[in-house]
Amino acid sequence: MFITLKFGDDEQLFFNPDCIVQLLIDDVKKKCRLEKHVDIDLIHQNGDLVGLADHAMENGCSLFLNRGVYILIQLQRIDSDAVKYVPLLSGIGELYPDILVRLDALSNPKGRPESRNFGKGRRGITKPSQVPKKKISGGDNKSKSRLK
């Protein structure tokens, strides 16, 4: 099993998610030249947010689609109740325009009553299932679901 991670100036790397998610997070940060303190997550090209921090001590295989294409995103704390999702892929507007809409919806705290924790002291991130999804173009249209 492997996934493709897109970031930077249309760079891509392959990762094997068959490990503890925290190890995968550390490896992604190292290979993508990010500082250790940066909070990251991944979003599938179809708009599904992975939620890495929620599964840090689990095996990553259940979180990813085999050979799936994921985009690296940074979580930026706006205040104690809000987080902004920032894509770390240049030109994402041309490559995946609907992902920008999805990330904006996830970042917008209005109208989202529930929150989900991303580690100690982090609140205000809405469950992806609460944010309306737009169909993302460019991928295959087969119905795929996460294994849990």
Residue pairs with C-beta under 8 A, 6 or more apart in sequence:
1 16
1 17
1 18
1 61
1 64
1 66
1 67
2 14
2 15
2 16
2 17
2 66
2 67
3 14
3 15
3 17
3 64
3 65
3 66
3 67
3 68
3 69
3 70
4 12
4 13
4 14
4 67
4 68
4 69
4 70
5 12
5 13
5 14
5 15
5 28
5 32
5 42
5 70
5 71
5 72
6 12
6 69
6 70
6 71
6 72
6 89
6 95
7 13
7 32
7 71
7 72
7 88
7 89
8 32
8 88
8 89
8 90
9 90
9 91
10 89
10 90
10 91
10 95
13 31
13 32
15 24
15 27
15 28
17 24
17 60
17 61
17 63
17 64
18 59
18 60
18 61
19 59
19 60
20 56
20 57
20 58
20 59
20 60
21 52
21 55
21 56
21 57
21 58
21 59
21 60
21 63
22 56
22 57
24 52
24 60
25 40
25 52
25 53
25 56
26 36
28 34
28 40
28 42
28 72
29 35
29 36
29 38
29 40
32 72
32 88
34 40
34 74
34 88
38 74
39 53
39 74
39 75
39 76
39 77
39 118
39 122
40 52
40 72
40 73
40 74
40 75
40 88
41 49
41 50
41 51
41 52
41 53
41 73
41 75
41 85
42 49
42 50
42 52
42 70
42 71
42 72
42 73
43 49
43 50
43 70
43 71
43 73
43 85
43 87
43 99
43 102
43 103
44 50
44 65
44 68
44 69
44 70
44 71
45 68
45 69
45 70
45 71
45 96
45 99
45 136
45 138
45 139
46 136
46 139
46 144
47 98
47 99
47 102
47 133
47 134
47 136
48 128
48 146
49 85
49 106
49 128
50 63
50 64
50 70
51 63
51 116
51 118
51 128
52 63
53 118
53 119
53 122
54 116
54 117
54 118
55 62
55 63
56 119
61 147
62 146
62 147
62 148
63 146
64 70
64 146
65 144
65 146
69 139
71 87
71 88
71 89
71 92
71 96
71 99
72 87
72 88
72 89
73 85
73 86
73 87
73 88
73 103
74 85
74 86
74 88
75 83
75 84
75 85
75 86
75 118
75 125
76 83
76 84
76 85
76 86
77 83
77 84
77 122
78 84
80 123
80 124
81 109
81 115
81 123
81 124
82 107
82 109
82 124
83 107
83 118
83 122
83 124
83 125
84 107
85 103
85 106
85 107
86 103
87 99
87 100
87 103
89 95
89 96
92 99
92 100
93 100
95 138
96 136
96 138
98 134
98 135
98 136
98 137
99 136
101 134
102 131
102 133
102 134
102 136
105 131
105 132
106 125
106 126
106 128
106 131
109 124
109 126
112 126
112 130
112 131
114 126
114 127
114 130
115 123
115 124
115 125
115 126
116 125
116 126
116 127
117 123
117 125
118 125
